[in-house]
Amino acid sequence: MWGLRPLSISLINPVTRLFAGWMPGFGLLTYRGRTTGRTYHLPINVFRRADRYIFVLTYGSESQWVKNVLAAGECQMRVRGRDVRLVEPELIVNPDWKLVPWPARFIERRLAGVDEFLRMHAA
């Protein structure tokens, strides 16, 4: 999946930022860079389970946004038009795929070979 990352950053992310905070299955994650202090807005797939939000780590736990959120211990997200503060990030390796809907299970697990999630609680 890393080969698609430049295309995603330059083309897909700017377009999906326009609707990610409103559309089901997406969120607009806002977090701070741990060294720059800069604020970033990342459109991302997210799935809600009770008071927890599940992120499938398509590019793995080595992604800068994951490192930034883990270091800060929190972030903000606009999901379905509402702002939510997320806390207690937890990296999950080899997850129970029942945490996400079946289409995501098929795409992320079978096609992309993803085996990491980030789980956070709504504050």
KAURDA-V660203 format. One record per pair of residues at least 6 apart in sequence whose ideal C-beta (glycine too) atoms are under 8 Angstrom apart, sorted by the first residue. I is the first residue (numbers start at 1). GAP is how many residues later the second one is. If there is no record, write none. Layout:
i=I gap=GAP
i=I gap=GAP
//
This chain:
i=1 gap=57
i=1 gap=58
i=1 gap=111
i=1 gap=113
i=2 gap=57
i=5 gap=54
i=13 gap=29
i=13 gap=30
i=16 gap=10
i=16 gap=27
i=17 gap=11
i=17 gap=24
i=17 gap=26
i=19 gap=7
i=20 gap=6
i=20 gap=7
i=20 gap=8
i=20 gap=23
i=20 gap=24
i=20 gap=58
i=21 gap=6
i=21 gap=7
i=21 gap=57
i=21 gap=58
i=21 gap=59
i=21 gap=60
i=22 gap=56
i=22 gap=58
i=22 gap=59
i=23 gap=57
i=24 gap=56
i=25 gap=20
i=25 gap=21
i=25 gap=22
i=25 gap=76
i=26 gap=17
i=26 gap=18
i=26 gap=19
i=26 gap=20
i=26 gap=53
i=27 gap=16
i=27 gap=17
i=27 gap=18
i=27 gap=19
i=27 gap=26
i=27 gap=50
i=27 gap=51
i=27 gap=52
i=28 gap=13
i=28 gap=14
i=28 gap=15
i=28 gap=16
i=28 gap=49
i=28 gap=50
i=28 gap=51
i=29 gap=12
i=29 gap=13
i=29 gap=14
i=29 gap=15
i=29 gap=17
i=29 gap=36
i=29 gap=40
i=29 gap=46
i=29 gap=47
i=29 gap=48
i=30 gap=9
i=30 gap=10
i=30 gap=11
i=30 gap=12
i=30 gap=45
i=30 gap=46
i=30 gap=47
i=30 gap=48
i=31 gap=8
i=31 gap=9
i=31 gap=11
i=31 gap=34
i=31 gap=37
i=31 gap=38
i=31 gap=41
i=31 gap=44
i=31 gap=45
i=32 gap=6
i=32 gap=7
i=32 gap=8
i=32 gap=36
i=32 gap=40
i=33 gap=6
i=33 gap=7
i=33 gap=31
i=33 gap=35
i=34 gap=33
i=34 gap=34
i=34 gap=37
i=34 gap=38
i=40 gap=25
i=40 gap=28
i=42 gap=23
i=44 gap=11
i=45 gap=10
i=45 gap=11
i=45 gap=13
i=45 gap=59
i=46 gap=7
i=46 gap=8
i=46 gap=9
i=46 gap=31
i=46 gap=33
i=47 gap=6
i=47 gap=7
i=47 gap=9
i=47 gap=52
i=47 gap=53
i=47 gap=54
i=47 gap=57
i=48 gap=6
i=48 gap=31
i=49 gap=50
i=51 gap=70
i=51 gap=71
i=52 gap=67
i=52 gap=68
i=52 gap=69
i=52 gap=70
i=53 gap=24
i=53 gap=26
i=53 gap=31
i=53 gap=33
i=53 gap=66
i=53 gap=67
i=53 gap=68
i=53 gap=69
i=54 gap=45
i=54 gap=46
i=54 gap=63
i=54 gap=64
i=54 gap=65
i=55 gap=62
i=55 gap=63
i=55 gap=64
i=55 gap=65
i=56 gap=44
i=56 gap=48
i=56 gap=52
i=56 gap=58
i=56 gap=61
i=57 gap=6
i=57 gap=9
i=57 gap=57
i=57 gap=59
i=57 gap=60
i=57 gap=61
i=58 gap=50
i=58 gap=54
i=58 gap=56
i=60 gap=6
i=60 gap=54
i=60 gap=56
i=61 gap=6
i=61 gap=30
i=61 gap=55
i=61 gap=57
i=66 gap=25
i=66 gap=52
i=69 gap=6
i=69 gap=20
i=69 gap=49
i=69 gap=51
i=70 gap=19
i=70 gap=21
i=70 gap=48
i=73 gap=14
i=73 gap=15
i=73 gap=16
i=74 gap=11
i=74 gap=12
i=74 gap=13
i=74 gap=15
i=74 gap=49
i=75 gap=10
i=75 gap=11
i=75 gap=14
i=75 gap=45
i=76 gap=7
i=76 gap=8
i=76 gap=9
i=76 gap=10
i=77 gap=6
i=77 gap=7
i=77 gap=9
i=78 gap=6
i=84 gap=38
i=84 gap=39
i=85 gap=37
i=85 gap=38
i=86 gap=34
i=86 gap=35
i=86 gap=36
i=86 gap=37
i=87 gap=33
i=87 gap=34
i=87 gap=35
i=87 gap=36
i=88 gap=32
i=88 gap=33
i=89 gap=29
i=89 gap=30
i=89 gap=31
i=90 gap=28
i=90 gap=29
i=90 gap=30
i=91 gap=25
i=91 gap=26
i=91 gap=27
i=92 gap=24
i=92 gap=25
i=92 gap=26
i=92 gap=27
i=93 gap=22
i=93 gap=23
i=94 gap=21
i=95 gap=20
i=95 gap=21
i=95 gap=22
i=97 gap=8
i=97 gap=12
i=99 gap=18
i=99 gap=20
i=100 gap=8
i=108 gap=6
i=109 gap=6
//
